[in-house]
Amino acid sequence: MEASPSQRAPRRRIRCKMCRQELAGREQILKHGSILEIVQPEGDESETAKSSAPAEQDHESLTKAVDLSILTDPSCSGYFVEPLKWMDHFLKDGSLSGKIICPNARCKAKLGNYDWAGAHCGCKEWVTPGFCINRSKVDEITLR
């Protein structure tokens, strides 16, 4: 039972705002934090147990809404990606931290920073390795 093209979920990708070079897809973006923290703030466990059914419904509806965007938390400072093949030109020098530069030879825009030891996100999570592409430097697109 193969899904028809109209039933497949649209693929989300990020690309450079300056030159429109595609950089990464949802598959390469590291997930951090928890979507459940958005739905259920920390509190009394007995309260959470009493209202588990409505919370599950809220979680499902939030998951569907968030599914449109790659980032699940609006407070995230950027897209944390795994080291990608196009990053080899600035990773090959062996530096532990530095700038993430657009792979387009004509563009060379600074997209973010990397640090193998990790980086702090705006959502208060520590992400390791910290390859962060700033939200303001890229567009999120949908491929159908």
N, CA, C and O atoms as a DFTB+ gen file, in Angstrom:
576 C
 N C O
     1  1       0.831      -1.182       0.000
     2  2       0.000       0.000       0.000
     3  2       0.876       1.245       0.000
     4  3       1.278       1.744       1.051
     5  1       1.153       1.721      -1.171
     6  2       2.005       2.882      -1.328
     7  2       1.135       4.133      -1.349
     8  3       0.074       4.144      -1.973
     9  1       1.580       5.184      -0.669
    10  2       0.831       6.427      -0.616
    11  2       0.947       7.146      -1.956
    12  3       2.019       7.199      -2.559
    13  1      -0.168       7.695      -2.404
    14  2      -0.141       8.450      -3.648
    15  2       0.574       9.773      -3.416
    16  3       0.684      10.208      -2.270
    17  1       1.065      10.431      -4.470
    18  2       1.789      11.687      -4.298
    19  2       0.979      12.746      -3.551
    20  3       1.552      13.552      -2.818
    21  1      -0.341      12.758      -3.726
    22  2      -1.162      13.759      -3.044
    23  2      -1.310      13.463      -1.557
    24  3      -1.606      14.369      -0.778
    25  1      -1.106      12.192      -1.143
    26  2      -1.248      11.820       0.257
    27  2       0.060      11.929       1.028
    28  3       0.039      11.952       2.259
    29  1       1.194      11.996       0.345
    30  2       2.481      12.089       1.025
    31  2       2.600      13.430       1.731
    32  3       2.094      14.448       1.258
    33  1       3.272      13.412       2.861
    34  2       3.514      14.655       3.585
    35  2       4.510      15.505       2.815
    36  3       5.484      14.980       2.276
    37  1       4.279      16.812       2.757
    38  2       5.239      17.663       2.062
    39  2       6.575      17.662       2.789
    40  3       6.621      17.612       4.018
    41  1       7.654      17.717       2.031
    42  2       8.994      17.736       2.625
    43  2       9.377      19.168       2.930
    44  3       9.212      20.057       2.094
    45  1       9.889      19.391       4.128
    46  2      10.328      20.716       4.553
    47  2      11.855      20.789       4.471
    48  3      12.548      19.847       4.855
    49  1      12.370      21.913       3.967
    50  2      13.802      22.109       3.843
    51  2      14.134      23.538       4.224
    52  3      13.259      24.403       4.262
    53  1      15.408      23.778       4.505
    54  2      15.853      25.143       4.722
    55  2      16.836      25.502       3.612
    56  3      17.562      24.650       3.099
    57  1      16.840      26.801       3.252
    58  2      17.747      27.270       2.211
    59  2      18.259      28.663       2.568
    60  3      17.622      29.393       3.327
    61  1      19.395      29.015       2.022
    62  2      20.027      30.305       2.266
    63  2      19.134      31.430       1.750
    64  3      18.622      31.352       0.633
    65  1      18.944      32.476       2.554
    66  2      18.117      33.605       2.125
    67  2      18.774      34.410       1.021
    68  3      18.082      35.013       0.200
    69  1      20.100      34.430       0.988
    70  2      20.815      35.255       0.018
    71  2      20.791      34.648      -1.392
    72  3      20.517      35.347      -2.368
    73  1      21.079      33.351      -1.493
    74  2      21.230      32.749      -2.824
    75  2      20.235      31.623      -3.110
    76  3      20.204      31.100      -4.224
    77  1      19.427      31.247      -2.127
    78  2      18.408      30.184      -2.256
    79  2      18.996      28.779      -2.395
    80  3      18.319      27.867      -2.870
    81  1      20.238      28.605      -1.988
    82  2      20.882      27.286      -1.999
    83  2      20.219      26.414      -0.926
    84  3      20.122      26.827       0.230
    85  1      19.763      25.212      -1.299
    86  2      19.199      24.293      -0.308
    87  2      20.302      23.777       0.594
    88  3      21.373      23.389       0.127
    89  1      20.028      23.777       1.904
    90  2      21.046      23.423       2.883
    91  2      20.765      22.110       3.595
    92  3      21.664      21.279       3.722
    93  1      19.545      21.905       4.059
    94  2      19.237      20.704       4.837
    95  2      17.742      20.446       4.823
    96  3      16.936      21.345       4.582
    97  1      17.395      19.203       5.087
    98  2      15.999      18.809       5.212
    99  2      15.673      18.471       6.651
   100  3      16.553      18.462       7.512
   101  1      14.429      18.199       6.906
   102  2      13.971      17.857       8.248
   103  2      14.756      16.678       8.823
   104  3      14.957      16.597      10.035
   105  1      15.201      15.763       7.956
   106  2      15.918      14.569       8.395
   107  2      17.284      14.904       9.005
   108  3      17.764      14.184       9.881
   109  1      17.903      15.982       8.551
   110  2      19.239      16.342       9.031
   111  2      19.212      17.270      10.240
   112  3      20.259      17.557      10.820
   113  1      18.044      17.736      10.622
   114  2      17.942      18.682      11.738
   115  2      17.762      17.914      13.041
   116  3      16.871      17.073      13.165
   117  1      18.623      18.218      14.011
   118  2      18.595      17.536      15.303
   119  2      17.424      18.040      16.130
   120  3      17.224      19.246      16.282
   121  1      16.665      17.112      16.656
   122  2      15.547      17.479      17.510
   123  2      16.054      17.578      18.939
   124  3      16.799      16.715      19.404
   125  1      15.654      18.621      19.623
   126  2      16.051      18.805      21.005
   127  2      14.874      19.402      21.760
   128  3      13.934      19.911      21.151
   129  1      14.926      19.341      23.077
   130  2      13.794      19.799      23.865
   131  2      12.667      18.798      23.749
   132  3      12.854      17.696      23.233
   133  1      11.510      19.175      24.223
   134  2      10.368      18.281      24.170
   135  2       9.112      19.050      23.841
   136  3       8.825      20.078      24.454
   137  1       8.367      18.559      22.879
   138  2       7.108      19.192      22.515
   139  2       6.100      19.068      23.658
   140  3       5.191      19.890      23.775
   141  1       6.259      18.041      24.502
   142  2       5.346      17.866      25.632
   143  2       5.485      18.994      26.644
   144  3       4.522      19.320      27.338
   145  1       6.665      19.594      26.740
   146  2       6.851      20.699      27.670
   147  2       6.010      21.892      27.259
   148  3       5.607      22.681      28.114
   149  1       5.736      22.043      25.971
   150  2       4.907      23.138      25.496
   151  2       3.458      22.886      25.892
   152  3       2.754      23.805      26.313
   153  1       3.013      21.633      25.755
   154  2       1.629      21.290      26.056
   155  2       1.391      21.207      27.550
   156  3       0.409      21.758      28.048
   157  1       2.275      20.524      28.282
   158  2       2.100      20.299      29.702
   159  2       3.239      20.940      30.479
   160  3       4.328      20.372      30.562
   161  1       3.002      22.121      31.049
   162  2       4.054      22.706      31.866
   163  2       4.285      21.867      33.104
   164  3       3.407      21.121      33.538
   165  1       5.478      21.998      33.670
   166  2       5.801      21.212      34.856
   167  2       4.821      21.548      35.966
   168  3       4.439      22.703      36.152
   169  1       4.424      20.522      36.697
   170  2       3.467      20.751      37.783
   171  2       3.238      19.484      38.559
   172  3       4.045      18.556      38.507
   173  1       2.135      19.444      39.280
   174  2       1.779      18.312      40.108
   175  2       1.468      17.108      39.234
   176  3       0.674      17.211      38.300
   177  1       2.081      15.973      39.522
   178  2       1.875      14.766      38.726
   179  2       0.450      14.257      38.823
   180  3      -0.079      13.724      37.849
   181  1      -0.180      14.410      39.976
   182  2      -1.551      13.927      40.129
   183  2      -2.491      14.732      39.242
   184  3      -3.456      14.188      38.706
   185  1      -2.215      16.033      39.081
   186  2      -3.017      16.869      38.207
   187  2      -2.881      16.402      36.761
   188  3      -3.862      16.358      36.018
   189  1      -1.668      16.058      36.376
   190  2      -1.400      15.590      35.023
   191  2      -2.107      14.271      34.761
   192  3      -2.647      14.064      33.674
   193  1      -2.112      13.381      35.737
   194  2      -2.751      12.085      35.572
   195  2      -4.254      12.232      35.402
   196  3      -4.857      11.483      34.634
   197  1      -4.875      13.181      36.100
   198  2      -6.317      13.385      36.010
   199  2      -6.720      13.879      34.632
   200  3      -7.782      13.508      34.132
   201  1      -5.899      14.702      34.011
   202  2      -6.268      15.318      32.736
   203  2      -5.456      14.764      31.573
   204  3      -5.085      15.507      30.664
   205  1      -5.179      13.463      31.596
   206  2      -4.332      12.901      30.546
   207  2      -5.036      12.849      29.198
   208  3      -4.388      13.055      28.172
   209  1      -6.327      12.583      29.161
   210  2      -7.036      12.507      27.886
   211  2      -7.064      13.851      27.168
   212  3      -6.725      13.895      25.986
   213  1      -7.453      14.963      27.823
   214  2      -7.403      16.245      27.122
   215  2      -5.985      16.637      26.722
   216  3      -5.781      17.243      25.669
   217  1      -5.017      16.300      27.545
   218  2      -3.631      16.633      27.216
   219  2      -3.185      15.882      25.970
   220  3      -2.456      16.426      25.140
   221  1      -3.621      14.631      25.836
   222  2      -3.267      13.858      24.638
   223  2      -3.887      14.482      23.401
   224  3      -3.250      14.544      22.349
   225  1      -5.133      14.949      23.518
   226  2      -5.775      15.605      22.386
   227  2      -5.047      16.888      22.036
   228  3      -4.818      17.171      20.860
   229  1      -4.676      17.678      23.056
   230  2      -3.921      18.903      22.813
   231  2      -2.596      18.588      22.147
   232  3      -2.167      19.293      21.234
   233  1      -1.943      17.517      22.609
   234  2      -0.654      17.123      22.049
   235  2      -0.802      16.771      20.578
   236  3       0.030      17.164      19.760
   237  1      -1.866      16.026      20.228
   238  2      -2.083      15.647      18.828
   239  2      -2.320      16.869      17.959
   240  3      -1.742      16.980      16.877
   241  1      -3.163      17.789      18.416
   242  2      -3.445      18.966      17.612
   243  2      -2.207      19.854      17.492
   244  3      -1.970      20.444      16.438
   245  1      -1.419      19.955      18.558
   246  2      -0.190      20.744      18.508
   247  2       0.818      20.093      17.584
   248  3       1.509      20.783      16.834
   249  1       0.910      18.771      17.629
   250  2       1.840      18.056      16.762
   251  2       1.489      18.314      15.301
   252  3       2.385      18.521      14.482
   253  1       0.197      18.305      14.960
   254  2      -0.213      18.567      13.581
   255  2       0.137      19.991      13.172
   256  3       0.598      20.220      12.054
   257  1      -0.077      20.945      14.068
   258  2       0.236      22.337      13.758
   259  2       1.736      22.538      13.621
   260  3       2.186      23.251      12.724
   261  1       2.517      21.916      14.500
   262  2       3.964      22.062      14.481
   263  2       4.558      21.312      13.301
   264  3       5.646      21.650      12.835
   265  1       3.856      20.298      12.815
   266  2       4.341      19.485      11.715
   267  2       4.642      20.340      10.480
   268  3       5.475      19.963       9.656
   269  1       3.973      21.479      10.348
   270  2       4.212      22.343       9.208
   271  2       5.587      22.989       9.272
   272  3       6.213      23.216       8.237
   273  1       6.059      23.286      10.465
   274  2       7.353      23.917      10.639
   275  2       8.376      22.888      11.105
   276  3       8.022      21.923      11.783
   277  1       9.630      23.088      10.749
   278  2      10.677      22.167      11.175
   279  2      10.960      22.342      12.661
   280  3      11.127      21.359      13.383
   281  1      11.013      23.590      13.121
   282  2      11.281      23.842      14.537
   283  2      10.000      23.685      15.350
   284  3       8.952      24.213      14.977
   285  1      10.088      22.959      16.461
   286  2       8.911      22.732      17.288
   287  2       8.733      23.804      18.348
   288  3       7.632      23.971      18.873
   289  1       9.779      24.527      18.670
   290  2       9.711      25.533      19.726
   291  2      10.063      26.899      19.149
   292  3      11.163      27.073      18.626
   293  1       9.158      27.873      19.230
   294  2       9.441      29.187      18.659
   295  2      10.591      29.931      19.344
   296  3      11.115      30.898      18.790
   297  1      10.986      29.492      20.535
   298  2      12.093      30.158      21.217
   299  2      13.458      29.633      20.772
   300  3      14.485      30.157      21.203
   301  1      13.488      28.613      19.921
   302  2      14.763      28.089      19.428
   303  2      15.466      29.154      18.598
   304  3      14.845      29.838      17.784
   305  1      16.770      29.284      18.818
   306  2      17.536      30.324      18.135
   307  2      17.894      29.953      16.700
   308  3      18.207      30.826      15.890
   309  1      17.848      28.687      16.390
   310  2      18.204      28.285      15.041
   311  2      17.979      26.808      14.813
   312  3      17.435      26.099      15.660
   313  1      18.412      26.362      13.644
   314  2      18.295      24.968      13.248
   315  2      19.603      24.272      13.592
   316  3      20.647      24.605      13.032
   317  1      19.556      23.314      14.501
   318  2      20.746      22.538      14.833
   319  2      20.785      21.344      13.897
   320  3      19.883      20.505      13.901
   321  1      21.833      21.277      13.099
   322  2      21.953      20.215      12.096
   323  2      23.132      19.319      12.432
   324  3      24.041      19.700      13.170
   325  1      23.091      18.126      11.872
   326  2      24.253      17.246      11.977
   327  2      25.297      17.765      10.991
   328  3      24.939      18.469      10.047
   329  1      26.568      17.440      11.179
   330  2      27.583      17.868      10.199
   331  2      27.242      17.288       8.823
   332  3      27.068      16.078       8.678
   333  1      27.149      18.153       7.825
   334  2      26.730      17.752       6.487
   335  2      27.898      17.784       5.511
   336  3      28.907      18.444       5.758
   337  1      27.753      17.070       4.404
   338  2      28.813      16.944       3.405
   339  2      29.277      18.307       2.889
   340  3      30.475      18.513       2.697
   341  1      28.349      19.239       2.663
   342  2      28.727      20.542       2.125
   343  2      29.538      21.384       3.111
   344  3      30.087      22.416       2.727
   345  1      29.620      20.963       4.364
   346  2      30.401      21.692       5.373
   347  2      31.879      21.307       5.353
   348  3      32.677      21.909       6.072
   349  1      32.257      20.325       4.554
   350  2      33.636      19.842       4.527
   351  2      34.653      20.940       4.242
   352  3      35.763      20.900       4.774
   353  1      34.296      21.926       3.407
   354  2      35.276      22.950       3.035
   355  2      35.719      23.811       4.213
   356  3      36.823      24.354       4.170
   357  1      34.919      23.961       5.254
   358  2      35.397      24.707       6.423
   359  2      35.649      23.813       7.632
   360  3      36.170      24.286       8.642
   361  1      35.291      22.535       7.552
   362  2      35.579      21.605       8.649
   363  2      36.926      20.907       8.482
   364  3      37.498      20.420       9.457
   365  1      37.435      20.856       7.250
   366  2      38.641      20.069       6.985
   367  2      39.893      20.622       7.659
   368  3      40.884      19.901       7.772
   369  1      39.882      21.883       8.113
   370  2      41.067      22.431       8.780
   371  2      41.214      21.926      10.212
   372  3      42.239      22.183      10.844
   373  1      40.221      21.216      10.739
   374  2      40.323      20.600      12.057
   375  2      39.966      21.503      13.224
   376  3      40.163      21.121      14.377
   377  1      39.450      22.682      12.954
   378  2      39.087      23.610      14.021
   379  2      37.897      23.066      14.818
   380  3      36.991      22.458      14.248
   381  1      37.903      23.286      16.129
   382  2      36.825      22.799      16.993
   383  2      35.598      23.692      16.957
   384  3      34.512      23.249      17.329
   385  1      35.739      24.930      16.522
   386  2      34.600      25.839      16.416
   387  2      34.865      26.843      15.305
   388  3      36.007      27.055      14.898
   389  1      33.787      27.459      14.819
   390  2      33.935      28.434      13.745
   391  2      32.606      28.842      13.164
   392  3      31.556      28.647      13.776
   393  1      32.661      29.417      11.963
   394  2      31.471      29.922      11.282
   395  2      30.970      28.903      10.267
   396  3      31.757      28.208       9.625
   397  1      29.649      28.824      10.133
   398  2      29.035      28.018       9.072
   399  2      28.799      28.960       7.903
   400  3      28.088      29.957       8.026
   401  1      29.404      28.633       6.767
   402  2      29.368      29.470       5.574
   403  2      28.539      28.779       4.497
   404  3      28.596      27.557       4.361
   405  1      27.772      29.549       3.735
   406  2      26.958      29.006       2.641
   407  2      27.855      28.255       1.649
   408  3      28.938      28.734       1.314
   409  1      27.413      27.085       1.177
   410  2      28.228      26.297       0.251
   411  2      28.314      26.880      -1.159
   412  3      29.169      26.465      -1.941
   413  1      27.451      27.823      -1.493
   414  2      27.477      28.432      -2.814
   415  2      28.721      29.314      -2.926
   416  3      28.897      30.238      -2.132
   417  1      29.580      29.035      -3.899
   418  2      30.848      29.750      -4.057
   419  2      30.651      31.238      -4.309
   420  3      31.518      32.035      -3.952
   421  1      29.541      31.634      -4.912
   422  2      29.286      33.050      -5.193
   423  2      28.665      33.775      -4.007
   424  3      28.673      35.005      -3.966
   425  1      28.133      33.044      -3.052
   426  2      27.422      33.645      -1.927
   427  2      28.332      33.812      -0.708
   428  3      28.620      34.934      -0.292
   429  1      28.776      32.703      -0.144
   430  2      29.651      32.680       1.036
   431  2      29.086      33.451       2.235
   432  3      29.849      33.991       3.036
   433  1      27.754      33.506       2.366
   434  2      27.133      34.202       3.498
   435  2      27.359      33.412       4.787
   436  3      27.391      32.182       4.764
   437  1      27.513      34.111       5.902
   438  2      27.631      33.448       7.200
   439  2      26.223      33.041       7.633
   440  3      25.341      33.884       7.795
   441  1      26.032      31.733       7.817
   442  2      24.722      31.206       8.180
   443  2      24.586      30.932       9.674
   444  3      23.474      30.913      10.201
   445  1      25.693      30.721      10.350
   446  2      25.640      30.401      11.769
   447  2      27.011      30.047      12.294
   448  3      28.030      30.438      11.726
   449  1      27.027      29.295      13.396
   450  2      28.270      28.892      14.047
   451  2      28.252      27.406      14.347
   452  3      27.194      26.781      14.420
   453  1      29.445      26.853      14.521
   454  2      29.530      25.465      14.958
   455  2      30.536      25.353      16.086
   456  3      31.481      26.137      16.185
   457  1      30.316      24.374      16.925
   458  2      31.230      24.061      18.023
   459  2      31.033      22.586      18.338
   460  3      29.938      22.169      18.716
   461  1      32.087      21.800      18.185
   462  2      31.984      20.364      18.421
   463  2      31.623      20.051      19.870
   464  3      31.037      19.005      20.145
   465  1      31.966      20.946      20.801
   466  2      31.657      20.720      22.215
   467  2      30.174      20.945      22.511
   468  3      29.675      20.482      23.536
   469  1      29.469      21.646      21.631
   470  2      28.048      21.891      21.815
   471  2      27.744      23.377      21.837
   472  3      28.647      24.211      21.881
   473  1      26.459      23.692      21.806
   474  2      26.017      25.085      21.821
   475  2      24.700      25.176      22.569
   476  3      23.934      24.215      22.645
   477  1      24.461      26.351      23.116
   478  2      23.255      26.619      23.884
   479  2      22.199      27.195      22.949
   480  3      22.464      28.172      22.248
   481  1      21.010      26.605      22.927
   482  2      19.913      27.082      22.096
   483  2      19.098      28.115      22.884
   484  3      19.208      28.196      24.107
   485  1      18.295      28.891      22.187
   486  2      17.428      29.869      22.827
   487  2      16.349      29.242      23.695
   488  3      15.776      29.910      24.555
   489  1      16.066      27.959      23.474
   490  2      15.053      27.254      24.271
   491  2      15.663      26.686      25.553
   492  3      15.015      25.912      26.257
   493  1      16.887      27.060      25.856
   494  2      17.605      26.680      27.078
   495  2      18.145      25.242      27.053
   496  3      18.513      24.709      28.100
   497  1      18.196      24.622      25.894
   498  2      18.757      23.273      25.748
   499  2      20.207      23.376      25.286
   500  3      20.565      24.287      24.540
   501  1      21.038      22.435      25.736
   502  2      22.418      22.308      25.269
   503  2      22.423      21.236      24.202
   504  3      22.000      20.109      24.462
   505  1      22.896      21.558      23.000
   506  2      22.872      20.627      21.875
   507  2      24.304      20.297      21.475
   508  3      25.118      21.192      21.247
   509  1      24.605      18.995      21.393
   510  2      25.938      18.538      21.019
   511  2      25.827      17.577      19.846
   512  3      25.000      16.669      19.917
   513  1      26.590      17.708      18.784
   514  2      27.461      18.818      18.449
   515  2      26.625      20.047      18.086
   516  3      25.485      19.917      17.640
   517  1      27.181      21.209      18.273
   518  2      26.443      22.459      18.076
   519  2      26.671      23.081      16.714
   520  3      27.463      24.013      16.579
   521  1      25.990      22.579      15.716
   522  2      26.032      23.157      14.372
   523  2      24.725      23.918      14.186
   524  3      23.730      23.346      13.742
   525  1      24.723      25.198      14.522
   526  2      23.498      25.992      14.535
   527  2      23.445      26.943      13.350
   528  3      24.321      27.790      13.175
   529  1      22.403      26.788      12.536
   530  2      22.142      27.707      11.422
   531  2      21.067      28.671      11.912
   532  3      19.970      28.249      12.277
   533  1      21.383      29.968      11.919
   534  2      20.469      30.981      12.453
   535  2      19.177      31.058      11.652
   536  3      19.189      30.967      10.425
   537  1      18.068      31.226      12.355
   538  2      16.760      31.320      11.715
   539  2      16.680      32.497      10.755
   540  3      16.045      32.404       9.705
   541  1      17.320      33.599      11.110
   542  2      17.236      34.810      10.303
   543  2      18.011      34.711       8.991
   544  3      17.827      35.550       8.109
   545  1      18.861      33.719       8.845
   546  2      19.711      33.592       7.657
   547  2      19.158      32.626       6.617
   548  3      19.695      32.527       5.514
   549  1      18.082      31.911       6.963
   550  2      17.533      30.911       6.053
   551  2      16.022      31.051       5.925
   552  3      15.358      31.643       6.776
   553  1      15.503      30.499       4.853
   554  2      14.064      30.379       4.634
   555  2      13.691      28.914       4.776
   556  3      14.469      28.027       4.426
   557  1      12.503      28.669       5.289
   558  2      11.986      27.315       5.370
   559  2      11.014      27.142       4.204
   560  3      10.081      27.930       4.049
   561  1      11.232      26.118       3.391
   562  2      10.405      25.907       2.209
   563  2       9.752      24.536       2.256
   564  3      10.187      23.654       2.996
   565  1       8.709      24.365       1.464
   566  2       8.015      23.096       1.345
   567  2       8.153      22.586      -0.081
   568  3       7.821      23.289      -1.036
   569  1       8.643      21.364      -0.217
   570  2       8.728      20.703      -1.521
   571  2       7.589      19.702      -1.602
   572  3       7.373      18.939      -0.660
   573  1       6.891      19.690      -2.655
   574  2       5.743      18.787      -2.807
   575  2       6.083      17.644      -3.729
   576  3       5.242      16.781      -3.978
